[in-house]
Amino acid sequence: MILRLKHAVGLLLLVWMTSLSAQDLFITRLHYHGGGDWYANPSSLPNLIQFISSETNIRMDPQEYRVKITDADLYNHPYLYMTGHGNVKFSREEVHRLRDYLNSGGFMHADDNYGMDESFRREMKKVFPKKDWVELPHDHPIFSAFFKMSSGLPKIHKHDEKPPQALALFHHGRMVVLYSYESDLGDGWEDLEVHNDGALKHRAALEMGTNILVYAFTH
């Protein structure tokens, strides 16, 4: 059972890389510990899933799944999304398990909702002590995986008024973690009336979210 779960991610990725329209893809929200609001932006993932379904030929499962790192079926969830404003804390078991999950074929998109940056970077350094974040240039394939994002990661909220950064961790040349910093894609995915960011930013955030998913399942 353990062996089967450990290789489930790789097998699912192999099938889905053959054809993104072959079967339903799904996004799983990571339920982490430490006090941060991992559940933030409740309308974000449903809107992203609906957008991908309507704007592409990718078949998406309409459900937002949720999983903890210690859950037995973690390896059955090849695409993790995490967000929040507060503290992130991984136990020793979670550090080892998340490392194994990512090295075995899993992918995680972490989206700073303004406030989790310091703790997230600290915990990911425990997961990958010898890896450093790599900022992706605007011509990286993730920015043209489906929609052309010539300016790179869109800036949705001001926050500290720093430029948005798409930061990545790689394992044997494969991107295993994408960290969208000073962008706040999740806010951009939410219902328009929640943040009043306007239709253009809403659309840009959804297009970037689509690119991330397409890239993750084809590379």
RADALIN-V183556 format. One record per helix or strand of 3 or more residues. SS is the DSSP state (h for helix, s for strand). FROM is the first residue (numbers start at 1). LEN is the number of residues. If there is no record, write none. Layout:
BEGIN
SS_FROM_LEN, SS_FROM_LEN
END
This chain:
BEGIN
h_2_17, s_28_3, h_44_12, s_65_3, h_74_3, s_79_6, h_92_12, s_107_6, h_117_11, h_141_4, s_165_7, s_174_8, h_185_5, h_192_4, h_199_20
END
